[in-house]
Amino acid sequence: MAVQAGQNGLLMVRNFIGGQFVDANSYLDSFDPSTGEVWAKVPDSGQAEVDAAVDAANKAFESHLSSTPCHVGHGGRWRIHTRVADIFESRLDEFAALESRDQGKPLWLASTVDMNRVVHNFRFFATYILHDVNRSRIQEPTGAVQYTVKEPVGVAGLISPWNLPLYLLSFKLAPALAAGNTVVAKPSELTSVTAYRMCEVFIKAGIPAGVVNMVFGLGAKAGASLVSHPQVPLISFTGGTVTAEKIRYTAAQHCKKFSLELGGKNAAVIFSDADLDKCIATTVRSSFLNQGEICLCTSRVYVQRDIYPTFVERFVKEVLKLKVGDPTDPDTFVGALISKEHLAKVLGAIRGAEQAGATIHSQVGDVTEQLPEHCQGGYFMYPSVITDVADDCAAMQEEIFGPVTCVVPFDTEDEVVARVNKVQYGLCGVVWSRDLSRAHRVSRRLQVGTVWVNCWLVRDLNMPFGGVKESGVGREGGHDSLEFYTHEKTICVHL
């Protein structure tokens, strides 16, 4: 079993290399965001640990190409993926509790969204690979038959973020393994526990040693070592733009395949004919779910001027009702932010907007006054709505990644499209209108990777996901994931 208690009862996370849990030479503190106290120790891995993991992954890849249980064809991988999903689902409540404590999100959210998505990711790609299609062609007059096969790339380096820890890691693991690759994963050092415990699931599901490896630690050490490793031909990264620039440079030097899913400054465009009841309820959710710590969250809301006063009044009223508090409380909507440093950054962004002349709508008083005693040291804040803010203000241009959204008026369709597009990001957007012709037209004009019309976060895993501009490179999901995690070989046979 992976569980190991260290000093003072702290949970000791260990690297998982070659099918074995391996102790580290040094460890990092991992904090419970709801209390501000250390609750786990995470390996501070570096080049040596990454080298060992890549070596194990390479040996497993070479071995399973020779038909070990992990490479008995698509059907074999379907069975293993299905076992992973079934075993994980039987422990879903356990994993949800760990994710909530490690990340600060409400327990109900971890259970109903994050953990359910992990199950769905493995089941979806288990089935998807059974229907993978290769191409073939008979060439005349030579009589040659040409066909293609999709082959795994090799060792996939997977780097995942802290906001949706196992949710997003599984969205990389499931297709990478389904395609026949072996993996070395580097979860965020801030939220490593569920990835660590997931290794138990892989063992029980029968995944051969070395096919899945987990190396924990800092991005600047473990992550950088993984990205630059000459025997890792593919990198999938979800995280910040600054880190992505380094990855892009390193990957290009070594001709690696890479996919980068980065940040966003996502906008909702609300026309005067929108269903306000549905729109307001959904925009509250899209702005503040998971403490606003989702790359798809709405952080700019453009409202047509004739309904703007009504929208602001009703929207702020609903936001002020949101309960901030203990993530284990089923009534909590806004849990703890990920870290003390991140909380300070988000609060600083709000102060900067206020100093620039914006109006801040938030609950009054010290947030700790409504927290239970054991949460007094946690990283909590009230959700905030910013109005009277200029488009060139930092709060309207830069990703804040917290429970903060800006609401501004607009007059015409052309005007709002131009304003929405005037940021460096292009991940997603939302359009609210009963006029579907206009909704389609505006959706096409927004410079983003995904647009939702009269909804938010409705997701079909068959559809591609990714951003444009500084929100990323590449697409993953369904066919696009299998394309990314494989290379296509053409074989020509003369008859």
FIGUMAR-242262 format. One record per residue: x, y, z of N, C-alpha, C, O in turn; residue in one letter. Coordinates in steps of 0.2 Angstrom, whole numbers, plus 5000, padded with zeros to 4 digits. Atoms other than C-alpha are relative to their C-alpha. Layout:
<atoms>
XYZXYZXYZXYZa...
</atoms>
This chain:
<atoms>
500449945000500050005000500450065000501050065003m499649945000500650184997500050045006500450085007a500149964994500050255013500649995005500749945007v499550014996501450295024500050075005500050125002q500049944995501450415040500750015002501149975003a499349984998502950515044500050035007499650015011g499949974994503450625058499350045002499050074997q500649964998501950705068499449974996498950014995n500650025003500750595058499950034993499350024990g500149975006501050685042500049954994500349904995l500050055005500650595026500650014995500850064993l499449995003502250555017499949974992499749914991m500050025007502150554998500649974997501250004999v499450035002503350444989500050004992499449994989r499950015007503950434971499749934998499849895002n500250065003503250294960500449984994500250014989f499650015005504550224949500149924999500349895003i499950075002504650054940499549965004499749905005g500450044997503149994949500150005008499849965012g499950004992503850034967500050075002500150124999q500049934997503650174979500750015003500949965006f499349994999505250254982500150065005499850125003v499949954995505750364997500550054997500950044992d499649955003506550534993500550025005500550015011a499549974995508150615000499850065004500050075009n500349944996507250775004499350014998499049994993s500749995001505450835005499850075001500250115004y500349945000504350985003499450005005499149955005l500749994996502951045015499450014995499550054990d500649995003501251025008499550025005499349995010s500449974995499951135016499249984999499049984993f500850015001498051105019499850085000499850115004d500249935001497351275012499550025005499450085006p500649984995495851265024500250025007499950055010s499749994994496951275039500750045000500850075005t499349965001498651345033500549955004501149985005g499650044996499451195042500349954995500049924990e499750055003500651065035499749945001499649925007v500350064999499850905032500349944996500149884998w499650055004500950805020500750024998500850084998a499349995003502750795014500049974993499849914992k500050025008503050784995500850004998501250055000v499350015003504750724987500250074997499950094993p499749955004505850864981500549974995501149974996d499650045005506450764966500450054995500250114995s499649975004507750814954500249964994499849914992g499850035006508750754939500149925001499949884997q499950074999509150584947499449965000499349914997a500750044999507350534951499750004993499449954991e500250005007506850594933500349954996500049914992v499650045004508250494925499749925002499649884997d500250074998507650334935499349994997499249934995a500750015003505850364930500049994993499649944990a500050015007506250384912500349944998500149904993v499750075001507350234912499549945001499549904997d500550054999505950134919499550004995499249954993a500550005005504750194907500249984993499849954989a499750025007505850164892500149925000499949894995n500050074999506149984898499349974999499249924996k500650035000504349954900499750014993499349974990a500349995007503950034883500349954995499949924991f499750055004505249924874499749935002499649894997e500350064998504549774884499349994997499149944994s500750015001502749804881499850004992499349984990h500050015007503049824862500149934998499949914992l499950075001503549644863499449965003499549905004s500650034998501749604869500049975007499849925009s500250014993501749604888499350025001499050054996t500849995000499949624895499850074998499250084997p500249935002499949814892499950014993499650064991c500049995007500149784874499749944996500049924991h500350065003498949644869499550034995499050004994v500549975005498049764857499650055004499650055010g500549954997496649894860499649965005499449995010h500450034995495649764868500349995007500050005012g499650004994496949734881500050065004499950065010g500049944997497149914885499350025002499250055007r500749984998495249934885499849965007499549995012w500250034994495149804899500450035006500150045012r499649974994496549884910499750075001499650085007i500349944998495750054908499349995003499250035008h500650024996494049984913500149985007499750005011t499850024993494849904928500250065004500050075010r499849944996495650074933499450045002499350065007v500649964999493950164931499649965006499350005010a500450044996493050024941500350015007500050025012d499749994994494350024955500050075003499850085009i500049944997494450204957499350025002499250055007f500749984998492550224957499849975007499450005010e500250034993492450104972500350045005500150035011s499649964995493650224981499850084999500250125002r500149935001492850384975500050055006500350105005l500149954995492350464991500750015004500850065006d499449994997494050434998500550054997500850094999e499649965004494950514984499750075000500150125000f500349934999493650664985500250035006500450095006a499849974994494050695003500850025000500950075002a499349985001495950694999500150064996500550104997l499949945005495750814984499850065004500150115003e500349944996494650934995500550025005500750085005s499549984995495950935009500650034997500950084999r499449985003497450954997500050064996500450104996d500149945004496751084986499650065003499750125001q500449944997495451184997499350004997498950044999g500749995003493951154985499549975005499749925009k500650044996492251104993500049934998500149914993p500150075000492050924996499549974995499649934991l500550025005490450914986500250014993500149974988w499849995007491350984971500549954998500549924992l499550055001492850864972499649934998499949904994a500450065001491550724973499649994994499749954990s500550015006490250764960500350024993500150004988t499749985006491450844947500749974999500849934994v499450035001493250804949500149935000500449904995d499950075000493250624954499549964995499849914992m500450035006491750584942500450014994500349964989n499749995006492750654928500649964999500849934994r499550055001494250544932499749934998500049904993v500350065003493150394930499850004993499949964989v500249995007492450464914500550004995500549974990h499449995004494150504907500249934998500449914992n499750065001494750324909499549954996499749924991f500550045003493050244903500050034992499949994988r500149975006492950364888500649974995500449954990f499450025004494750324881500049934999500349904995f500050075000494550144885499549984994499749934990a500550025005493050134873500350034993500250004988t499849965006493750264860500549964996500549964990y499550035004495250164856499849944996500149914991i500350065004494150014850499850024994499749984989l500349985007493550124836500550044996500350084992h499549965004495150204830500049974993500049914992d500050025007495250204811500650024997500950074997v499449995004496750184800499850014993499250004991n500149985007496850234782500349944995500849924997r499750055005497150114767499850034993499350064992s500149975007497350144748500349954995500949924997r499750055005497650024733500250054994499850094991i499749965006498750114720500049974994500349914993q500050035007498450074702500550054996500550114997e500050075003499250034690500549955004500649895002p499550044997500649974702499849945004500149895005t500350054996499549864712500250005007500249955011g499750004993500349924728499450025005498950055003a500449994995499349924744500350055005500950035008v499749954995499650074756499550015006498950015005q500549994995498950084773500450045006501050045006y499749964995499350184789499849965007499349935008t500150034994499550124807500250065005500650105004v499849954995499550234823500449975005500249925008k499650034996500950194834500150055006500250115005e499849954994501350264852500750034999501150014995p499449965001502650394853500649975004501249985002v499450024995503650324868499850025007499350005009g500149984993503850394885499750074999500050124997v500449945000502550534887500250045007500150015012a499949964994503050674900499450045001499250084997g500649974999501450734908500150055006500350035012l500049954994501450894919499350035001499150074997i500749984999499850944927500050055006500450055010s500049944996499251094938499749985007499549925008p500350014993498551114956499350025000499050005005w500749984999496851184952499549945000499049945003n500450065001496051024946500549945000500649914994l499450045000497450904951499949934996500249924991p500050075003496850724947499550004994499649964989l500449995006495450784935500450014994500349974989y499649995006496750854923500549954999500749944993l499550055001498050724926499749944997500149924992l500350055003496850594921499850014993499849964989s500149985007496450684905500649994996500549994990f499450015004498250664900500249925001500349894996k499850074999498550484908499649964995499949914992l500450055004497050404900500149994993500249944990a499950015007497350444882500749984998500949944994p499350025002499250424883500149935001500449904997a499950074999499150254890499549964995499749914993l500450045005497650204879500450004993500349954989a499750005006498750244864500649965000501049944995a499450054999500150124871500650035002501150005002g499449974997501350244878500149985007499749965010n499850004992502250234895500050085002500150124998t500049934998502250394905500450015006500549975011v499749974994503250494918499650065001499650114997v500449944999502050614926500350045006500650015011a499749964995502550764937499450055002499350104999k500649964998500950834946500350065004500950065006p499849944996501051004955500249985007499949945010s499750014993502051004971499550025005499550005011e500549984995500551094979499549955001499149955007l500550054999499350954976500249934997500049914992t499750065003500250784974499649945003499749885001s500250064996499250674986499549954996499749894996v500550055003497850604975500449964994500249914993t499650045005499150564961500449955003500449895000a499650054997500150474973499649945002499849885001y500550054999498650374979499849964994499649904995r500250035007498150344961500449944998500249894995m499650055002499650234959499849935003499949885000c500350064997498850104971499549974995499549914994e500550025005497450094958500349974994500149924992v499650035006498650064944500349935001500249894997f499750064998499449924953499549955001499549894998i500550045000497849844957499749984994499449924993k500350015006497249864940500449954995500249934990a499550045004498749764933500450034995500650004991g499649975005499649894924500749985002501049995007i499350034999501449824922500550065003500450125001p499549954997502849904931500450044995500650014990a499749955004503650054923499650034995499850084992g500449975005502150094912499850075003499750124999v500249934997501550234924500650015006500749975010v499649984995502850324934499850075003499650124998n500249944997502550474946500650035003500950005008m499449974996503950594951499750075002499550114998v500349944997503450734963500650055001501250035003f499549944998504350904966499850064996499350074993g500149945003504551074960500150004992500549964989l499950005007504351124942500750024998500950004992g499349985002506051214941500549945001501049954997a499550055000506951054946499749934996499949914991k500350065003505850894942499750014994499849984989a500349995006504850974929500550024994500449994989g499549985005506251054920500549944998500649934992a499650065001507250884921499649964995499949934990s500550045004505750794913500050034993500050004988l500149975006505550924899500649994996500649984990v499450005004507350924894500349934999500849924995s499750075001507650734895500049984993499549984990h499950025007508250674878499649944998499449924992p500450065001507250514880499250005001498949965002q500749995000505550594882499850044994499950104994v500149975006504950634865499350045000499250084995p500649965000503250714870499950035007500050005012l500249964994502650844883499350025000499250064995i500649975000500950884888500050045007500150015012s499949954994500851034900499450045001499150074996f500549954998499451124909500250045005500450025010t499749964995499951274918500150074998499750104994g500049935002500551454917500450014994500849974992g499749985007501151554902500850005001501249994996t499349995000502951594909500349935000500849924996v499750075000503351404912499949974993500449944990t500150035007502551364895500550034995500749994991a499549975005503751484886500749965001501049954996e499450044999505251384894499949934997500449904993k500150075002504451214889500050014992500349964989i500049995007504151284871500750004997500849974992r499349995002505951334869500449935000500749914995y499650064999506651174876499749944995500149914992t500350055004505451064866500250014993500349964989a499849985007505851154850500749984998500949964993a499350025001507651124852500149934999500649914995q499950085001507450934853499549974996499449914996h500650025004505950924841499549955003499349905000c500550044996504850854854499350024998499250084996k500749995000502950844852499850045006500050015012k500249974994502150964864499350034999499150054994f500649975000500451024869500050045007500250025012s500049954995500151174880499350035001499150064997l500649974998498551214889500150055006500350035011e499849954996498751384897499450045003498950015004l500549964997497851524905499550034996499550024990g500549965004496351634900499850065004499950075010g500449944997495451794903499350004996499250044992k500650025003493751724898499550055001499450085006n500549955000492351834894499349974999499249924995a500750025002490451814894499750064997499850125000a500349945004489451924882499249995001499049944999v500750014998487651954888499650054996499650114998i500449965003486452024876499350025003499149985008f500649984997484852114881499449955000499049965004s500550055001483751974875500249935004499849885003d499850064997484651844886499549985006499150025008a500450034994483651734899500450025006500949985008d499649974994484251834914500049955006500649955009l500050054994483751704927500549954999501049945003d499550065001484751564919500750034999501250005001k499449975001486151684914500350025006500950015007c499749984994486451754931500249945004500849945007i499850064996486451584940500649974997501049955000a499450035003487651514927500650045000501250025001t499449965000488751664927500350015007500950015008t499750014993488951654946500449945001500949945003v499650075000489451474944500650014996501249984998r499449995004490651514930500550045002501150045000s499549954997491451654939500349975007500949995008s499850014994491651574956500149935002500349915008f499950074999491651384955500749995001501250014998l499350024998493251304963500450075001501050075000n499649934998493651484970500250044994500750084995q499849975006493751544952500749974997501050004993g499350035001495351434951499949954994500149894995e500150045006494851354934500250044994500050104993i499849965005495651414918499450024995499550074991c500649985004493851414910499650055003499050065001l500449964996493151524923499950074997500450094993c500149935003492351694918500350055004500150055010t499749944996493351844923499850074997500050125000s500349945003492551974912499349994998499249944994r500750015002490651994910499850074996499850124999v500349945004490052114896499350004999499049954997y500750005000488252164898499750064996499950114997v500349945004487252264885499750055004499350035009q500149944996486952434892499350005003499250025009r500649994998485052434893499849955006499349965009d500150044994485052284905500550005005500549965010i499450004995486652324914499950025007500149985011y500249994993485952404930499749945003499849935009p500450064998484752264932500449945001500449915007t499650064999486052134929500550015006500549965010f499549994995487352204941499650005007499949965011v500450014994486052224955499949935002500049915007e500250074999485452044953500649965001500649915005r499450045000487151974950500450015007500649965010f499749994994487952054965499649975006499949945011v500450034995486552004976500149935001500149905006k499950075000486751824971500749985003500849935006e499350014998488651834974500150015007500549975010v500049994993488451904991499749945004499949945010l500350054996487451754996500549945000500449895004k499650055000488851634992500449995007500750035010l499750014993489551545008500749984999500949944994k499350014999491351555011500249965006499949985011v499950034993492051425023500349934999500649914994g499750074999492551245028499849964994499249954992d500150045006492751145012499549935001499249914997p500350064998491950995021499250025001498849975002t500749984999490351095024499650004994499850034989d500350015006489051045011499750074997499550074991p500349945003488351225010500650054998500450104995d499549965003490051295006500150004992500149954989t499949995008490251364988500750024999501050004994f499349985001491951454990500449975005500349995011v499650034995493251354998500650045001500650105000g499449964999495051405002500450004994500449964989a499650005006496251464989500649965001500849945007l499550065000497751354985500650025005500949975008i499449984996499151454995499950075003499550115001s499949934997499551605006500250054995500050104994k499749965006500551674991499550024995499450074993e500549995005499151654979499450045003499250094999h500549954997497851734991500250075000499950114998l499849935000498951884993500050034993499950094992a500049985007499151894974499350024997499250084994k500749985002497251894971499750065004499550105000v500249944996496952024985500350064997500050114997l499749955003498252124977499750034994499750094992g500349985007497452124960499350045002499250094998a500749964998495752184969500250075002499950125000i499749944997496752324978500250054994500150114994r499749965006497552374961499450034996499550094994g500649975003495852394953499750055003499450105000a500349954996495152494967500450065000500150124999e499549945000496652614967499950034993500050094992q500049975007496352634948499350034999499150054993a500649975000494552694952499449954999498849984998g500550055000493552534951499650005006499850015012a500550014995492052494962500149925002500049884998t500050074997492252334973499449985003499250015008i500650034996490652234978500249935003500449885000h499850064997491052104991499750015007499450065009s500350004994490452055008500450045005501050055004q499649954996490952175022500249965006499949925009v499750034994492052125037500649954998500749944993g499450055001493452005040499749934999499349915003d500350075002493151835032500149955006499749905006v499950054995493851745047499550005005499449955009t500649994995492351805058499549944999499249925003e500550055001491251675049500349934999499949884998q499650065000492551535049500049965006500049995011l499950044994492551385061500750015003501250034999p499349994997494051385073500549974996501150004996e499450045003495051255064500250034993500750014990h499949975006494951365048500350075000500450104995c499849934999495551525055500750014997500850074995q499449995003497251505048500049984992500649984989g500050025007496651455030500050064996500050124998g499949955005496751545014499350024997499250004991y500649995003495051615012499950084999500250125001f500249935001494251775005499350004997499149954995m500749995003492551845000500150004992500550034990y500049985008492151834981499850074999499450105003p500149925002492152004973499850014993500049974988s500249985007491352084958500350075000500250125004v499749945002492252234950499650034995499550014990i500449965005491252374941500450064999500950085003t499749935002491752544934500749994999501150035002d499350015002493352474927500150004993499749984989v499849995007494252514911500349944997500549905001a499850065004494652394898500849995001501049935000d499350005000496552434900500249995007500849985008d499850014993496552404919500249935000500049884997c499750075000497552254924499549955002499649895000a500550044998496052174932499649974994499349924994a500450025006495252164914500549974995500349944990m499650025005496852114905500449945003500649894999q499550054997497851994917499649945003499149965006e500350054997497351824923500150005008500650015010e499950004992496951834942499949935003500249925008i500150074998496351654944499849995008500149965012f500350004993495351684960499250024999499050034994g500749985000493551724965499850074999499650115003p500049935002493551884956499750014993500049974988v500249995007492551944940499850084999499650115004t500249935001492352114932499450004995499349964991c500649995004490652174925500050074997500050125001v500049935003490552314912499550004994499349954992v500650005006489252374899500350014993500950034992p499849995007489352374880499350024997498850024999f500549975004488252454867499849954994499349934993d500150035007488452364850500449935000500949925003t499750075001488952184844500750014998501249985000e499349995003490452254834500550025006501050005006d499649974995491052354849500249945005500849945007e499850054995490952204861500549954998500949925001v499550055003491852084850500750035000501149995002v499449975000493252204848500350005007500949995008a499750004993493452224867500149945003500649935006r499950074997493252044871500749974997501149945001v499450035004494652004858500750045002501250025000n499449954999495852144865500449985006500550025010k499650024995496752034877500549954997500449924991v499550055003498251914875499849935000500149894997q500350065000497251764879499549984996499250034993y500550035005496051654869499849935002499849894998g500250074998495451504879499249994999499149944995l500750015001493551514880499650065001499850125003c500449954999492051624880499349985000499149924999g500750025000490151624883499650064997499750124998v500549965003488751704873499349995002499149935002v500750014998487051734880499550054996499650114996w500549975004485651774868499549954998499649894997s500550055003483951704862500050004993499749964990r499950005007484451754845500549964998501149984998d499550055002485351604839500450024994501050004993l499649975005485851684823500650045002501250045000s499549964997486751814832500549975004501149985004r499650044995487451694845500549964995501149964997a499550035005488251594830500550054997501150034997h499549955003488951744822500550035005501150035003r499549984995489751814838500549955002501149965003v499550064999490451644842500549994995501149984997s499550015005491351634826500550065000501150054998r499649945000492051814828500550005007501050035007r499650004994492751774846500749964999500649914996l499350035001494651734846500149955006500649975010q499950054995494551584857499949934998499749924992v500050075002494651394857499349975001499149924997g500750034999492851354864499650065002499750115005t500649964998491251454865499449965002499249924999v500650034998489751404875499550054999499550115000w500649955001488051484870499549985005499249925005v500650014995486751494884500249955005499749915007n499850054995487751374895500750015002501150064999c499350004998489451344903500349935002499949905006w499750074998490651194905499649944998499749895001l500350065003489551084895500649964995500850004991v499450025003490950964889499849934997499649885001r500050075004490950814876500749984999501050024995d499350025001492650724877500249984993500849984991l499950015007492450694858500350064997500650064992n499849945003492750874855500750035002500950015007m499349974998494450964854499950055005499550095005p500049944995494951074868500750035000501249995000f499349965000496351204868499850074999499350094997g500149925001496651394866500450024994500749994991g499649975005497351514854500350065004500350075010v499649944998498551664856500449975006500749925006k499650024994499351654874499749945004499949935010e500350054996498151524880500249924998499949885001s499750075001499051374872500149984993500050024988g499850035006499651264858499749935000499949895004v500350075000498751104852499349995002499050045006g500750014998497151024855500049935003500449885000r500050064997496750874866499249985001498850035001e500750024999495150774868499849954994499949974988g500250045005494450624858500549984995501149964996g499650015006495250604841500750045001501250024999h499449955000496450754844500549975006501149975005d499550034995497150664860500449944997501049934998s499750065003497450504851500550024994501049984993l499649975005498250604837500750025003501250015001e499449974997499450694849500449945003501049955003f499650054997499950534858500249944996500549894998y499750055004500350434843500350044994500350104993t499849985007501250454826499849954995499749894997h500350045005500550394810500649974995501050014993e499550035004501650274800499649974993499149944994k500350035007501250234781500549944998501149944998t499750065002501650054775499849994993499249994992i500150025007501750014756500249934999500849924999c499950075002501649834750499949994993499350004991v500150015007501949794732499749934999500049885002h500350075001500749644727500349974994500149914993l
</atoms>
